[in-house]
């Protein structure tokens, strides 16, 4: 499943700037990178009033997608899905997703960006794997605010390099939340599903299978 790392920090901590530089560095390393940003603001307008897509949205469409030669844009209503489910559904083809915000997402690895020593979050939130700051602090992994390349290499080593285990054979989400499976369970689940599909005589080379079950 796609790796997700979120940059967290107080307003004006510099997390957006640092995250953008890390995205650039990851791209320079050859990876496909997606970005998801959390916002507490409402009423943000991404579409131009009067366009065809805006007319569909004003007509009450729950989701509107624009497909153009150079881009694909999706506009949808409020979503209560966790970040892992959003990435699995909308960004399945990237190697890593850099998020901003989502500090309460417990299953997401986080890098805290800090400028003020009195505004540290790592003792209040789950999953902080590193800190980016120009302050003198003690943590397992500390980077300076201008060390985007070093952070990208850290993320590559931790989440992107294959260490002999290979990529996940199967990923399972229940109610939008990822369920951790050991490799042999992944192999077993994949084998069962592939067995059923083979019995259906699908006349094409199968590279990836997506299965969704509603109860």
Residue pairs with C-beta under 8 A, 6 or more apart in sequence:
1 84
1 88
1 168
1 171
1 178
2 34
2 87
2 88
2 91
2 92
2 94
2 95
2 96
2 97
3 95
3 96
3 97
3 109
3 155
3 159
3 160
4 83
4 84
4 87
4 96
4 97
4 99
4 108
4 109
5 96
5 97
5 98
5 99
5 108
5 109
5 110
5 111
5 129
5 155
5 159
6 83
6 98
6 99
6 100
6 101
6 102
6 103
6 105
6 108
6 109
6 110
6 111
7 15
7 16
7 18
7 19
7 22
7 98
7 99
7 100
7 110
7 111
7 112
7 113
7 132
8 15
8 100
8 101
8 102
8 103
8 110
8 111
8 112
8 113
8 121
8 125
8 128
9 15
9 112
9 113
9 114
9 115
9 119
9 121
10 115
10 116
10 119
10 121
12 115
13 113
13 114
13 115
13 116
13 119
14 113
14 115
14 145
15 100
15 113
16 100
18 113
18 132
18 145
18 148
18 151
19 35
19 98
19 100
21 148
22 98
22 148
22 151
22 152
22 155
23 33
23 35
23 98
24 148
25 148
25 149
25 151
25 152
25 153
26 33
26 96
26 98
26 152
26 155
26 156
27 33
28 152
29 152
29 153
29 156
31 94
31 95
31 96
31 156
31 160
32 93
32 94
32 95
32 96
33 94
33 95
33 96
33 97
33 98
34 87
34 91
34 94
34 96
34 97
34 98
35 97
35 98
35 99
35 100
36 83
36 86
36 87
36 91
36 97
36 98
36 99
36 100
36 102
37 99
37 100
37 101
38 99
38 100
38 101
38 102
39 101
46 73
46 75
47 53
47 54
47 57
47 64
47 75
48 54
53 64
53 66
53 73
53 75
56 64
57 64
57 75
62 76
62 77
63 74
63 75
63 76
63 77
64 74
64 75
64 76
65 72
65 73
65 74
65 75
66 72
66 73
66 74
74 90
79 86
81 89
81 176
82 105
82 107
82 176
82 177
83 99
83 102
83 105
83 108
84 105
84 107
84 108
84 173
84 176
84 177
84 178
85 173
85 176
85 177
87 97
88 171
88 173
88 178
91 97
95 160
96 155
96 159
96 160
99 108
102 108
103 110
103 121
103 125
104 125
105 127
106 126
106 127
107 127
107 177
107 178
108 127
109 127
109 129
109 159
110 125
110 127
110 128
110 129
111 128
111 129
111 130
111 131
111 132
111 151
112 120
112 121
112 122
112 128
112 130
112 131
112 132
112 133
113 131
113 132
113 133
113 145
114 120
114 131
114 132
114 133
114 135
114 137
115 133
115 134
115 135
115 145
117 135
117 137
120 137
121 128
122 128
122 131
122 139
129 140
129 141
129 158
130 139
130 140
130 141
130 142
130 143
130 151
130 154
131 137
131 139
131 141
131 142
131 143
132 142
132 143
132 144
132 145
132 147
132 151
133 142
133 143
133 144
133 145
134 144
134 145
141 154
143 150
143 151
143 154
165 183
168 186
169 183
169 186
169 187
169 190
170 181
170 186
170 187
170 189
170 190
170 193
171 178
172 178
172 179
172 181
172 189
173 179
181 189
190 209
193 209
193 211
194 206
194 209
197 206
197 209
